[in-house]
Amino acid sequence: MQTDKMIQSLAAQLQPVRPLRSPLLRALLWLAVVGSIAALLIAHAVGLGIFLQRVAVARVAVETAATALTAVTAVIAAFELSVPGHSPRWAVLPVLPFLTWLGASGLGCLANGLSLHGDTGFSGESPHCFAFITGVSVPLALALFWMLRRARPIDPLPVAALGTLGVAATAAFLLQFFHPFDVTVIDLALHLAAVALVVLIGTAWRRPLLAAA
């Protein structure tokens, strides 16, 4: 009888919980909000003429599309893996776009003769690219982790790794609108260094960032 009373007492204190929307829907919502804000900023701050000239080159178009697909697929995979019980195979979703991004960028380095020098010195404008990717990734990561943590992921490592890859790729894609020159070896190296730094910090801080709200 004491057990029955305890169960009744606990049941009387229960509060209704609103279930989360599907991971795919929440991922698309995050991407839509980020895309809308980015589109407004780009429309007011950037002339599209140079960007359109660059993506008219097939290799640059492939590189840009692969960067965007890496962002989209990594964010979707992070949301899917944040839900307990979902297949770990979601982790491979961004692999092909990411490799395509690297391959197209590498071809750009070959096309530019592996030049390490820019008009302003050894590194050229590449440090600004590093700062852009890391700086833009911070608010994007905070917004993404705030949504991911609501699912209370049991294994936060792949969620954090894919989530930070997604935000870094998003920042790298947005950089294309502010990137008037083609990729060089030092430029690609700093792009990858920025992505790696964002992923490293995100995974290192995964537990406090993904702690249950």
N, C-alpha and C positions, 0 to 999 in steps of 0.2 A: 504494500500500500504506500509506503514511503517513496518507493521508486516511481509509482504512478503519479503521486503528488508532485514529485520533483519534475517529471516529464511535463505535467500540465502547467507547472509554474514557468518552466523554460519556454514552452510553446506560447504561453500568454505574453511573453516578453519579445517574441520574434517580430521583426519589422520586415515588411515586404521589400524585396530587392529587385530592382529593375535589371533584367539581363542585358548584357552588352550586345550591341549590334554585331553582325558578322565581321570577322577580321578583314575580309576583302573590302567591305563597305567602309570600315573605319580607315583603312589605308587609302582608299580612293578619296575619302573626305579630307584627310590630311594633305594629300597631293593636290586636291582641287583648291584648298585654301591657300597653300603655298604658291601654287601656280597663278592664282588670281592676284595675290599681292605682288608677286614678281612681275607679272604682266603690266600692272599699273606703274610700278617703279621704272621698268624698262621703257614703257611708252613715254614717260615724262623725262627720263634722264638720258636716253640713248637714241642716237639716230640709227635706224636699221639698215642704212645703205651699205656700210662696210660689212656688217654681218651677212647680209644677203649676197654680197660679192664673194665672201669667203665660202659660204655653204654652196655656192654654185659649183665649186670644185668637188668632184665626187668623193674624194678621200675625206675632205673636211666634213662633208655632209654625213658620211658614214660614221666618222669620229663623233660628231655632235649627236647623231641619233643614238649611237651606242652608249654615250655618256648618259643621255636621258633615260634610256632603257635600263641601264644599270641602277639609276636612282629609283625608278618605278619598281623594278623587280625586287631590289633589296628591301625597300620599304614594305612591300606586300609580304615578302618572306618573313620579315621581322614581326609583323602583325600576326601572321599565321602561327609562327613558332612561339609567340607569347601566350597562346592559349594551350593549357595543359592537354596532352594527349594527341596533339596534331603531329603529323608525320615529319620526322627530321629531314626528309627529302626536300622540303621547301628550301633548305639552305643552298641547294645547287641552282636555284632559279636564276640568280644574277650572274652565274659563272660565265655563260656564253657571251652576254652583253659586255661584261667586264673585260674578257679576253679580246673581244672585238675592239673595244675602246683602246686597249693597250696596243693591239696590232696596228690599228689605223694611225695612232699617234707615233708609233715606231716608224711606220712608213714615211710619216712627215719628217722625222729626223733624217732619214736617208735621203729624202728629196731635197732637204736643205744642206746636204753635204756634211752632216754631222757637225755643223758649226756650233761652237760653244761661245761665240762672241756676238754681242749685240752692238747697236750703235752707241750705247751708253756704257760700254765696258764688257767685262767678262760675262756677267750674269744678265746684262740688259735689263728688261723690265720684269724678269721672272720673279724676283723677290716680292713684287706687288701681287703676283698671281698667288704665291704662297700665303701671303697675308689675307688676300681676298677669300680663298677657300677656307682657311682656318677661322677667320672672323665670321663669315656668313654661316658656317657650320654650327657655331655656338647657339644662337637663338633657335635655329632649326632643330638641333638635337634636344634642347630643353623642351620644346613643344612636342617633339615626337615621343620622348621618354615619358612625358606627362600622360600621353594617351596610352602608351604601351603598358605602363605600370598598373593600369586599371584592370588588366587581365590577370595580374599576379603570376607572372611566369615562374615556373618551378626551376628551370635552368636558364638563368639570365645571360650566360656567356654568348650563345649564338644569337640571342635576341639583340644584345648590345652590339655585337660585331656587325650584324647585318643592318641594324638601325643606323649605326654611325657610318657604315659604308654608303647607305642610302642618302644621308644628309650631306656627306662629303661629295658624292657624285652629283647631287642636286646643286651644290655650290659650284662645282666644276662646270656643270652645264650652264649655269647663269653666267659664269665667267666668260663663256664664248661670246656673249653680247658686248663685253668690254675688252675683247682680246683682238686688237687689230692686226697682229702679226702671227705668222705661222709658227708651229711648234718647233723648238730646237731641243738638243739633248739636255741642256741645263734647264730649259723650260719644263720638259717632260719630267725630269728628275725632281724638280721642286713641286710640280703638281702631285706626283706620286708620294713625295715626302709629306705634303700637306694632308693627303688622304690617309696615309699611314698614321700620322700623328693624331688625327681626329679619331680613327678607329682605336688606336692604342689608349687614348685618354678615356674614350667611351667604355671600352671593355674593362679598364682598370677601375673605373668608378661605377661599374654596372650595379653593384648591390645597393648603394644609397640612391642611385638614380631610378632603379626599378623596384625599390621597396614598396610594399603595399600601401596604397593611399588610405 
